[in-house]
Amino acid sequence: MPTTITGTDGVSQVQAGVIATADINDGAVTAAKINSAVELGITEADQWRLTTDLRSPSGVLNSNLERVDTDGQGTLGVGVTESSGVFTFPSTGIWLVCFATTVDNNLSIDNIGLSIEATINSGISFNTVSKKLASVSGSQSNQAAAIYLSSLINVTNTSEVKVRFILSTFGTSSDIRGSTDSNETELTFIRLGDS
């Protein structure tokens, strides 16, 4: 029988270093205990991208989207799901959501707007949780800019909490870049831990 000591909180504890692996009964190590230890790290990481350039986009980014699939890329866990531009999380917790893109402006100046919106009532209403406005300008056409935004989303209920990505104020000659071979516009979802 291992030596026990009384901790500062008055609860009996096993003295460090006195239990060997052979002392642990096989039935004492359950799948639930193993899973609770494994889940201390990141258990979900997913990335989607725009597959083609969009000219003068406006509204919800809801077409030409795919999960990354180029050699060397991958997903950890189940991954998010997408329907009409609305992304659903596979599990509760605190999620880091990122939106990054490159835009081209074929005029001398244009204002570009991107935002992440979240709902906590299954899409009845969405609120802006992150927003960036950029002015792409220069003395000639074909100007480019990279834009990045992110937010921490507290997913307390996977059927209620969702996100979507909004494009706004693009001029008639401005593009948001996309590619099926590499990430030019990407959406990243990483579960950081429990709520």
C-alpha positions in Angstrom: 0.0 0.0 0.0 1.5 3.4 -1.0 2.2 5.9 1.7 -0.3 8.7 2.0 0.2 12.2 3.2 -2.2 14.9 4.1 -2.2 17.9 1.8 -2.6 21.5 3.0 -6.3 21.3 2.2 -6.7 18.3 4.6 -7.3 15.8 1.8 -5.2 12.6 1.8 -2.8 12.4 -1.1 -0.4 9.7 -2.4 3.2 10.7 -1.9 4.9 11.6 -5.1 7.0 8.9 -6.7 5.7 5.9 -4.7 3.4 4.3 -7.3 4.9 2.3 -10.1 3.1 1.4 -13.3 2.9 -2.2 -12.1 0.9 -1.0 -9.0 -2.0 0.3 -11.2 -4.8 -2.2 -12.0 -5.7 -2.3 -15.7 -9.3 -1.6 -14.9 -8.4 1.6 -13.1 -7.3 3.3 -16.4 -10.5 4.0 -18.3 -11.0 5.5 -21.7 -12.7 8.5 -20.1 -9.7 9.2 -18.0 -7.4 8.9 -20.9 -9.6 11.2 -23.1 -9.8 13.9 -20.4 -6.0 14.0 -20.3 -5.6 14.1 -24.0 -8.2 16.9 -24.4 -6.1 19.3 -22.5 -4.4 20.4 -25.8 -5.9 21.7 -29.0 -8.4 19.1 -30.3 -9.8 21.0 -33.4 -8.1 23.0 -36.1 -9.7 23.6 -39.5 -9.1 25.8 -42.5 -11.2 26.8 -45.5 -10.4 28.9 -48.5 -11.9 30.8 -51.4 -11.3 28.8 -54.6 -11.5 31.6 -57.2 -11.2 35.4 -57.5 -14.4 37.4 -56.9 -15.0 40.7 -58.6 -16.7 43.5 -56.6 -18.1 41.1 -53.9 -20.7 42.1 -51.5 -22.5 40.4 -48.6 -22.0 37.0 -47.1 -19.0 35.0 -48.4 -21.1 31.9 -49.3 -19.8 30.5 -52.6 -16.6 29.0 -54.0 -15.5 27.7 -50.6 -13.6 24.5 -49.9 -11.7 22.9 -47.0 -8.0 23.1 -47.6 -6.8 20.0 -49.4 -3.4 20.7 -51.0 -0.5 18.4 -50.2 0.8 19.1 -46.7 -2.4 20.7 -45.5 -4.8 19.1 -43.1 -7.5 19.3 -40.5 -7.4 18.3 -36.8 -10.6 16.7 -35.4 -14.0 16.8 -37.0 -13.8 20.3 -38.4 -16.5 22.9 -38.9 -19.4 22.6 -41.4 -20.6 25.3 -43.8 -24.1 26.0 -45.3 -24.9 29.1 -47.3 -21.8 30.8 -45.8 -22.7 30.1 -42.2 -20.2 28.0 -40.3 -21.2 25.6 -37.5 -18.8 24.4 -34.8 -18.4 20.7 -34.0 -17.9 21.2 -30.3 -18.3 23.8 -27.5 -15.4 25.8 -26.2 -13.4 28.9 -27.0 -12.6 29.1 -30.7 -10.1 31.4 -32.5 -11.7 32.4 -35.8 -9.5 34.2 -38.4 -10.3 35.8 -41.8 -7.3 36.7 -44.0 -7.4 37.8 -47.6 -5.5 39.6 -50.4 -7.5 42.2 -52.4 -6.6 43.7 -55.8 -7.8 47.2 -56.8 -7.7 48.1 -60.5 -8.6 51.7 -59.8 -6.5 54.4 -58.2 -8.3 54.2 -54.9 -10.9 51.9 -53.3 -12.2 51.2 -49.8 -12.5 47.5 -48.7 -14.5 46.2 -45.8 -14.3 42.8 -44.2 -16.0 41.5 -41.0 -16.8 38.4 -39.0 -20.3 38.1 -37.7 -21.6 35.8 -34.9 -25.0 34.5 -33.8 -25.9 33.0 -30.5 -29.5 32.2 -31.6 -29.0 30.0 -34.6 -29.0 32.8 -37.1 -32.0 34.8 -36.1 -29.7 37.7 -35.6 -26.0 38.2 -36.3 -23.7 40.8 -34.7 -20.3 42.1 -36.0 -17.6 40.8 -33.7 -14.5 41.9 -35.8 -14.3 44.4 -38.6 -11.5 45.9 -40.8 -11.7 48.7 -43.3 -8.8 49.3 -45.6 -8.1 51.9 -48.3 -6.3 50.5 -51.2 -4.8 53.3 -53.2 -1.9 54.4 -55.3 -0.9 56.4 -58.3 -1.7 53.5 -60.7 -4.0 50.6 -61.1 -3.4 47.0 -59.9 -2.8 47.9 -56.3 -2.9 45.0 -53.7 -3.4 44.8 -50.0 -3.6 42.1 -47.4 -6.2 42.2 -44.6 -6.4 40.1 -41.5 -9.0 40.0 -38.7 -9.9 37.6 -35.9 -12.1 37.0 -32.9 -12.5 34.6 -30.0 -15.9 32.9 -30.2 -17.4 31.3 -27.1 -19.3 28.4 -28.4 -21.7 27.5 -25.6 -24.1 25.6 -27.8 -23.2 24.1 -31.2 -26.6 24.5 -32.7 -27.0 28.1 -31.6 -23.5 29.7 -31.9 -22.3 30.2 -35.5 -20.2 32.6 -37.6 -20.2 34.0 -41.1 -17.9 36.3 -43.1 -19.0 39.6 -44.7 -17.5 41.5 -47.7 -18.5 45.2 -48.2 -17.7 48.5 -50.0 -15.7 46.9 -52.8 -15.5 49.0 -55.9 -16.6 47.8 -59.3 -13.0 47.0 -60.3 -11.8 45.4 -57.1 -11.2 41.7 -56.5 -10.8 39.4 -53.5 -8.3 36.7 -54.4 -9.0 33.0 -54.4 -7.3 29.8 -55.5 -8.0 26.1 -55.3 -4.3 25.4 -55.0 -3.2 27.8 -52.2 -4.6 30.0 -49.5 -5.2 33.5 -50.9 -8.3 34.1 -48.9 -8.6 31.8 -45.9 -10.9 31.1 -42.9 -9.3 29.5 -39.9 -11.0 27.8 -36.9 -9.0 26.6 -33.9 -10.6 25.3 -30.6 -8.3 26.7 -27.9 -10.0 25.0 -24.9 -13.1 24.8 -22.8 -15.4 27.7 -22.1 
